[in-house]
Amino acid sequence: MSVRGGATERRDAGPVRPAPAAEPDGPSDAELLRQHIAGDADAFGELFRRHKDRLWAVALRTLGDPEEAADALQDAMISAFRRASSFRGDSAVTTWLHRIVVNACLDRMRRRAARPATTGSDQQALDIAAVARALPDPSSDSDTSLDVMAALRMLPPDQQAALVLVDMLGYPVADAAEVLGVSVGTVKSRCSRGRVRLLPHLAHLRRNQTGRPRVQPTQEGGSDQP
């Protein structure tokens, strides 16, 4: 199964919002998955085509590299194709697909983080809200996008994934928690800690930014888990 080419080969995914609750005319996502499990050769391809733009955006924003994102998305869809019978129906099919894509990206990020790298010291006691204001729409300026993605790659994978979903792709915290398979409080904590780590690297964007900020701070509170 190839995810290269067509809509999935864009260099910039642009801002993406969560899928609407209503599904297109025709079989529901759950019905397409059931048809695939029953042996329909076309059902899974239709399911992928229905959601590929959002899945691609998650992979690209999380990994920051089109080639790695395409590989992660392909790995994720092969996994979903083979493991479809394990879907329990306790979440929406699109949430299940997003979770598989995020996990594929996290696996690649952890392998990348394990490679030797030069790390700098973290600055302490920073204003968390300031980081949210320093994160602009990554599609609005290519230089800014490169700065943001480079800074994101310095974060632990779990914090990076949370910030991508909440601050860059605009997912509500509750939806991001469902995709990541963690509590709402954990997502809030990961976003807050990630913003603290990002601020030293994105302070110049905050100084140069004019107008009303696009991203608002995540509410405080909830779990202290990393």
N, C-alpha and C positions, 0 to 999 in steps of 0.2 A: 504494500500500500504506500503510495507516494503522496507526500504533502507538499512537495515542491511544485512551484508553478502556480499560475492563476492567482487568486486572491491571497494565497498564503505566501507569496514570494515578495510582498511589499517590503521596502526597506524600513518604512515607518508605519507602525500600526495605527497611530493616532489615538486620541482619547476614546475609550470604549466604556459603555455603560452596561450594567447587567441586563440579561435577556428579559424581555417582558414575560409576564406570566402566561399570556395566551400563546398557543402554538399555531403554526401555519395550518391552512386547510389540509385535510388528509389525515393519515394516521398520526397519533400522538407519538412523542418520543418513546414512551413506554411500550406502545404497540410495535413500533419499529424494532425495538430491542427484542421483544418477544418473537417477532417474525424472523429476526436474525438467528436467534437461538433455535428456532424451529427449522432452520435450513434455508431461508430466503436469501439468495445470493446477492440481492440488491439492497436489502433493508439497511445494513450497517453503512453502506456508502451514502445513502440518503440521509441518515442520521448525522454523519460527519459533515456532509455538505451544508446541512442546516445550521451547524454551530461552528464551522471551521474558522470564521473570521474572529470570533471572540476567543476561541482556543488559541489561535495563532497569536493574537495580541497578548494574551497572558504569557505564552512561552517567550515571545520576543522581548517583552518588557522585563521579564524575570531574568533572562540570561543576557540580554543586551547584545547578542551576536546572532545575525540571521542564520548562519550555518548551524550553530549549536541549537538555536530555537527550532529549526526545521527538523534536525535529528531527534531532539527531545519530543517534539510533537509526533513524529513518526513512531518513535518507540512507544509513546503513550497510546496511540491509536491501535498499534499492533497488540499491546497489552489488553486494551479494552475489548478488541475484537475477540481475543482468545478467552478472556475471563468474563464474558458477558453473562454467563450462567451464574456467576457469583453475585450479581447485582440483586440485593435483597429488597429493593423498593422502599427503603426507609428514608430516601431523599429523592429529589428530582433527578431524572437521568442526566440533565445538563450539569447539575452539581457533581454527580458521580464522574462525568467526563472531565470537568474542570479539576477535580481532586487528583485524577490520574495524571493529567498534564502537569499540575503543580508538583506532584511527587517525582515525576520524571525530571523536571527541571531541578528540583532540590537534590536529586541524586547527582546530577552533573555538577551542580554548584559545590557540593561537598567534596567531590573528587577534585575539582579545580582548587578548592581551598586547601586541600591536603598537599598540594604542590608547594615547594619552597617559595616563599615570597618575602619581600621587605615590608615590614609593618611599622607604622608610626605610633606614637603614644596617643592615647585618648585624652581629650580635654574634659575636665570634670565640671559639674555644677552648671550646665548650660541651660538656657531657656528652651524648653521643649517646643513651645508654640512657635518660636522663631524659625525652627526648621520647617514646619509646615508652610510658613509663608515663603520660605526659600525654595520650595519645590514648585516650579512653574509647570505649565503644560509642556511636556517634553516634545510635542510635535510642533511647537511654535517657533523654535529656533534650533538649528542643527548643532551649533556650538554648545548651547545650553543643554541640549539632549545628551551630548557626549559627556559633558561635565557631570550631569546627574547620574548617567549610567555608570561612569567610572567610580563615582562616590558610592553608589549602591553596591558595587562589587566588593567594597571593603567591609560590608556588613556580614554578620553570620547569616547563613542561608534562611533560617526561619524568620528573622527580622526583615530580610530583603523581600521575601515572598509576601509578608503581611503588608509592607509599605507599597509594593507594586499593586496589590489588589485594592487597597483602601485609598491611597493618595494618588496613584498614577492612573488607575483604571476606574476609580470612582465607585467601587463596590461598597454598599453599606457594611458596617462592621459585622452585623449578624450574618450577612451572606458570605463574607470573607471567612468568618469562623466556621461556617458549614463546609465551605470548600476545603479549608485547611484541616478540618476535623478536630478543632480545639474549641475552647469556650470563648465567648465574647470578651471576657476579661483578659484572657491570654492574648488575643489579637490586639486589644488596646495597649497592653503592656509591651508587646513586641514593637508596635508602631512607635510608642513613646521612647523606648530605648533606642530604636533605630534612628529616630530624629535627633536624639542627643548625640549619637555617634556621627551623624551626617553634618551637623551644623558647622564644625570647623572646616569642612571641605566645600560647603556651599554658601558660606557667609558672603562671598563676593557676589553671588547671585541676588541675595537679599538686599545688599547695598545698591545694586544696579537696577533692581526691580521697581517699576512705577505702577501706579494704579492699584486697584483692589486685588488682593491675592485670591487665586483660584481655589487653593486647598485650605480647608479649615482644620484647626487642631482636633484630634480625636479626643473625646471626653475622657477625663481622668477617671481612675477607679478600676476595680476589677482585680484580676489575678496578678500576682507579681511574678508569674512564671516567665522565663526568658522566651 
